[in-house]
């Protein structure tokens, strides 16, 4: 999973470096949101989502159609995680998700899968916008 490093973006003042360092690991584990991209060979489609929970649990829920019979991911049961990005907070994760979805491009998603540099660009584009 790609982990967001807020120290890379010092020009944006959401807090001091010390404020990030003082957060304990439990807080970061429990409250950092994650954007994830899963893929189904069965229907040859990607799905982009956001969660505050464990990604593995979320992917399993998609596989088992726990989000209802009419949900997008209920079309298949072979979803696999392609990549995930940890964001600083839920609102940043939603901005990342919206940016990926707004591109409406399989090639764009594949470029994120294949390049950590592209993920870093995406995070920078969506940071504090």
ChimeraX commands (.cxc) that place a marker at each C-alpha (Angstrom):
marker #1 position 0.00,0.00,0.00 radius 0.5
marker #1 position 1.24,3.45,-0.80 radius 0.5
marker #1 position 1.47,5.45,2.41 radius 0.5
marker #1 position 1.02,9.19,2.27 radius 0.5
marker #1 position 3.86,11.15,3.83 radius 0.5
marker #1 position 2.64,14.60,4.88 radius 0.5
marker #1 position 6.22,15.78,5.40 radius 0.5
marker #1 position 6.65,15.81,1.62 radius 0.5
marker #1 position 4.13,18.65,1.36 radius 0.5
marker #1 position 5.39,21.14,3.90 radius 0.5
marker #1 position 4.13,24.09,1.87 radius 0.5
marker #1 position 0.59,23.20,2.92 radius 0.5
marker #1 position 0.08,24.05,6.57 radius 0.5
marker #1 position -2.44,21.69,8.08 radius 0.5
marker #1 position -0.29,21.39,11.15 radius 0.5
marker #1 position 3.30,21.40,12.12 radius 0.5
marker #1 position 5.65,18.52,11.51 radius 0.5
marker #1 position 5.60,17.94,15.25 radius 0.5
marker #1 position 1.81,17.57,15.21 radius 0.5
marker #1 position 2.11,14.68,12.78 radius 0.5
marker #1 position 4.88,13.08,14.82 radius 0.5
marker #1 position 2.87,13.31,18.04 radius 0.5
marker #1 position -0.02,11.32,16.67 radius 0.5
marker #1 position 0.23,7.88,18.11 radius 0.5
marker #1 position 0.14,4.80,15.91 radius 0.5
marker #1 position -3.30,3.81,17.18 radius 0.5
marker #1 position -4.81,7.09,16.00 radius 0.5
marker #1 position -3.21,6.75,12.58 radius 0.5
marker #1 position -4.28,3.11,12.30 radius 0.5
marker #1 position -7.87,3.79,13.30 radius 0.5
marker #1 position -8.60,7.07,11.56 radius 0.5
marker #1 position -6.51,7.30,8.42 radius 0.5
marker #1 position -8.72,6.74,5.41 radius 0.5
marker #1 position -7.67,4.64,2.47 radius 0.5
marker #1 position -8.55,4.77,-1.20 radius 0.5
marker #1 position -8.52,1.40,-2.88 radius 0.5
marker #1 position -8.85,0.10,-6.41 radius 0.5
marker #1 position -10.09,-3.43,-6.97 radius 0.5
marker #1 position -10.41,-5.33,-10.24 radius 0.5
marker #1 position -12.62,-8.17,-11.45 radius 0.5
marker #1 position -11.45,-10.40,-14.30 radius 0.5
marker #1 position -14.94,-11.82,-14.50 radius 0.5
marker #1 position -16.43,-8.52,-15.71 radius 0.5
marker #1 position -13.13,-6.83,-16.67 radius 0.5
marker #1 position -13.87,-3.74,-14.58 radius 0.5
marker #1 position -12.23,-1.65,-11.88 radius 0.5
marker #1 position -13.93,-0.28,-8.78 radius 0.5
marker #1 position -12.63,2.66,-6.74 radius 0.5
marker #1 position -13.65,3.08,-3.11 radius 0.5
marker #1 position -12.78,4.70,0.22 radius 0.5
marker #1 position -12.73,3.16,3.69 radius 0.5
marker #1 position -11.73,3.98,7.25 radius 0.5
marker #1 position -11.49,0.28,8.01 radius 0.5
marker #1 position -9.26,-2.56,6.97 radius 0.5
marker #1 position -8.93,-2.90,3.21 radius 0.5
marker #1 position -8.83,-6.70,3.28 radius 0.5
marker #1 position -12.17,-6.76,5.11 radius 0.5
marker #1 position -13.63,-4.30,2.62 radius 0.5
marker #1 position -12.50,-6.35,-0.40 radius 0.5
marker #1 position -13.99,-9.51,1.14 radius 0.5
marker #1 position -17.27,-7.64,1.64 radius 0.5
marker #1 position -17.30,-6.71,-2.03 radius 0.5
marker #1 position -16.61,-10.33,-3.01 radius 0.5
marker #1 position -19.53,-11.53,-0.88 radius 0.5
marker #1 position -21.95,-8.84,-2.18 radius 0.5
marker #1 position -22.49,-7.45,1.32 radius 0.5
marker #1 position -23.48,-4.10,-0.17 radius 0.5
marker #1 position -26.67,-5.40,-1.76 radius 0.5
marker #1 position -27.63,-7.31,-4.86 radius 0.5
marker #1 position -27.87,-4.19,-6.99 radius 0.5
marker #1 position -24.52,-2.68,-6.05 radius 0.5
marker #1 position -21.83,-2.28,-8.70 radius 0.5
marker #1 position -19.56,-4.85,-7.11 radius 0.5
marker #1 position -22.29,-7.49,-6.81 radius 0.5
marker #1 position -21.81,-8.19,-10.53 radius 0.5
marker #1 position -18.77,-10.34,-9.72 radius 0.5
marker #1 position -17.21,-12.28,-6.85 radius 0.5
marker #1 position -13.56,-12.31,-7.90 radius 0.5
marker #1 position -12.52,-8.79,-6.85 radius 0.5
marker #1 position -8.81,-8.39,-6.16 radius 0.5
marker #1 position -6.95,-5.43,-4.70 radius 0.5
marker #1 position -4.78,-3.65,-7.26 radius 0.5
marker #1 position -3.52,-0.82,-5.07 radius 0.5
marker #1 position -4.38,1.33,-2.08 radius 0.5
marker #1 position -3.38,4.79,-0.93 radius 0.5
marker #1 position -3.42,5.97,2.68 radius 0.5
marker #1 position -4.58,9.56,3.01 radius 0.5
marker #1 position -4.19,11.88,5.97 radius 0.5
marker #1 position -7.93,12.07,6.56 radius 0.5
marker #1 position -11.24,10.99,5.09 radius 0.5
marker #1 position -11.83,14.19,3.12 radius 0.5
marker #1 position -8.48,13.85,1.38 radius 0.5
marker #1 position -9.27,10.22,0.56 radius 0.5
marker #1 position -12.58,11.29,-0.99 radius 0.5
marker #1 position -10.79,13.92,-3.10 radius 0.5
marker #1 position -8.37,11.24,-4.36 radius 0.5
marker #1 position -11.28,8.90,-5.12 radius 0.5
marker #1 position -13.18,11.63,-7.02 radius 0.5
marker #1 position -10.09,12.56,-9.02 radius 0.5
marker #1 position -9.57,8.95,-10.13 radius 0.5
marker #1 position -13.26,8.55,-10.99 radius 0.5
marker #1 position -13.37,11.88,-12.83 radius 0.5
marker #1 position -10.67,10.70,-15.21 radius 0.5
marker #1 position -13.04,7.96,-16.45 radius 0.5
marker #1 position -10.06,6.15,-17.83 radius 0.5
marker #1 position -8.84,2.59,-17.56 radius 0.5
marker #1 position -5.45,3.80,-18.83 radius 0.5
marker #1 position -5.24,6.32,-15.99 radius 0.5
marker #1 position -5.99,3.63,-13.39 radius 0.5
marker #1 position -3.42,1.33,-14.98 radius 0.5
marker #1 position -0.85,4.15,-14.90 radius 0.5
marker #1 position -1.44,4.44,-11.15 radius 0.5
marker #1 position -1.06,0.68,-10.72 radius 0.5
marker #1 position 2.24,0.72,-12.60 radius 0.5
marker #1 position 3.84,3.87,-11.22 radius 0.5
marker #1 position 4.31,5.09,-7.68 radius 0.5
marker #1 position 5.36,8.43,-9.19 radius 0.5
marker #1 position 1.87,8.83,-10.68 radius 0.5
marker #1 position 0.34,8.08,-7.29 radius 0.5
marker #1 position 2.51,10.79,-5.73 radius 0.5
marker #1 position 1.34,13.27,-8.40 radius 0.5
marker #1 position -2.27,12.35,-7.68 radius 0.5
marker #1 position -1.79,12.89,-3.95 radius 0.5
marker #1 position -0.14,16.25,-4.54 radius 0.5
marker #1 position -2.95,17.35,-6.92 radius 0.5
marker #1 position -5.62,16.50,-4.34 radius 0.5
marker #1 position -3.83,17.74,-1.23 radius 0.5
marker #1 position -5.79,20.57,0.38 radius 0.5
marker #1 position -7.90,21.42,-2.67 radius 0.5
marker link #1:1,2 radius 0.2
marker link #1:2,3 radius 0.2
marker link #1:3,4 radius 0.2
marker link #1:4,5 radius 0.2
marker link #1:5,6 radius 0.2
marker link #1:6,7 radius 0.2
marker link #1:7,8 radius 0.2
marker link #1:8,9 radius 0.2
marker link #1:9,10 radius 0.2
marker link #1:10,11 radius 0.2
marker link #1:11,12 radius 0.2
marker link #1:12,13 radius 0.2
marker link #1:13,14 radius 0.2
marker link #1:14,15 radius 0.2
marker link #1:15,16 radius 0.2
marker link #1:16,17 radius 0.2
marker link #1:17,18 radius 0.2
marker link #1:18,19 radius 0.2
marker link #1:19,20 radius 0.2
marker link #1:20,21 radius 0.2
marker link #1:21,22 radius 0.2
marker link #1:22,23 radius 0.2
marker link #1:23,24 radius 0.2
marker link #1:24,25 radius 0.2
marker link #1:25,26 radius 0.2
marker link #1:26,27 radius 0.2
marker link #1:27,28 radius 0.2
marker link #1:28,29 radius 0.2
marker link #1:29,30 radius 0.2
marker link #1:30,31 radius 0.2
marker link #1:31,32 radius 0.2
marker link #1:32,33 radius 0.2
marker link #1:33,34 radius 0.2
marker link #1:34,35 radius 0.2
marker link #1:35,36 radius 0.2
marker link #1:36,37 radius 0.2
marker link #1:37,38 radius 0.2
marker link #1:38,39 radius 0.2
marker link #1:39,40 radius 0.2
marker link #1:40,41 radius 0.2
marker link #1:41,42 radius 0.2
marker link #1:42,43 radius 0.2
marker link #1:43,44 radius 0.2
marker link #1:44,45 radius 0.2
marker link #1:45,46 radius 0.2
marker link #1:46,47 radius 0.2
marker link #1:47,48 radius 0.2
marker link #1:48,49 radius 0.2
marker link #1:49,50 radius 0.2
marker link #1:50,51 radius 0.2
marker link #1:51,52 radius 0.2
marker link #1:52,53 radius 0.2
marker link #1:53,54 radius 0.2
marker link #1:54,55 radius 0.2
marker link #1:55,56 radius 0.2
marker link #1:56,57 radius 0.2
marker link #1:57,58 radius 0.2
marker link #1:58,59 radius 0.2
marker link #1:59,60 radius 0.2
marker link #1:60,61 radius 0.2
marker link #1:61,62 radius 0.2
marker link #1:62,63 radius 0.2
marker link #1:63,64 radius 0.2
marker link #1:64,65 radius 0.2
marker link #1:65,66 radius 0.2
marker link #1:66,67 radius 0.2
marker link #1:67,68 radius 0.2
marker link #1:68,69 radius 0.2
marker link #1:69,70 radius 0.2
marker link #1:70,71 radius 0.2
marker link #1:71,72 radius 0.2
marker link #1:72,73 radius 0.2
marker link #1:73,74 radius 0.2
marker link #1:74,75 radius 0.2
marker link #1:75,76 radius 0.2
marker link #1:76,77 radius 0.2
marker link #1:77,78 radius 0.2
marker link #1:78,79 radius 0.2
marker link #1:79,80 radius 0.2
marker link #1:80,81 radius 0.2
marker link #1:81,82 radius 0.2
marker link #1:82,83 radius 0.2
marker link #1:83,84 radius 0.2
marker link #1:84,85 radius 0.2
marker link #1:85,86 radius 0.2
marker link #1:86,87 radius 0.2
marker link #1:87,88 radius 0.2
marker link #1:88,89 radius 0.2
marker link #1:89,90 radius 0.2
marker link #1:90,91 radius 0.2
marker link #1:91,92 radius 0.2
marker link #1:92,93 radius 0.2
marker link #1:93,94 radius 0.2
marker link #1:94,95 radius 0.2
marker link #1:95,96 radius 0.2
marker link #1:96,97 radius 0.2
marker link #1:97,98 radius 0.2
marker link #1:98,99 radius 0.2
marker link #1:99,100 radius 0.2
marker link #1:100,101 radius 0.2
marker link #1:101,102 radius 0.2
marker link #1:102,103 radius 0.2
marker link #1:103,104 radius 0.2
marker link #1:104,105 radius 0.2
marker link #1:105,106 radius 0.2
marker link #1:106,107 radius 0.2
marker link #1:107,108 radius 0.2
marker link #1:108,109 radius 0.2
marker link #1:109,110 radius 0.2
marker link #1:110,111 radius 0.2
marker link #1:111,112 radius 0.2
marker link #1:112,113 radius 0.2
marker link #1:113,114 radius 0.2
marker link #1:114,115 radius 0.2
marker link #1:115,116 radius 0.2
marker link #1:116,117 radius 0.2
marker link #1:117,118 radius 0.2
marker link #1:118,119 radius 0.2
marker link #1:119,120 radius 0.2
marker link #1:120,121 radius 0.2
marker link #1:121,122 radius 0.2
marker link #1:122,123 radius 0.2
marker link #1:123,124 radius 0.2
marker link #1:124,125 radius 0.2
marker link #1:125,126 radius 0.2
marker link #1:126,127 radius 0.2
marker link #1:127,128 radius 0.2
marker link #1:128,129 radius 0.2
view
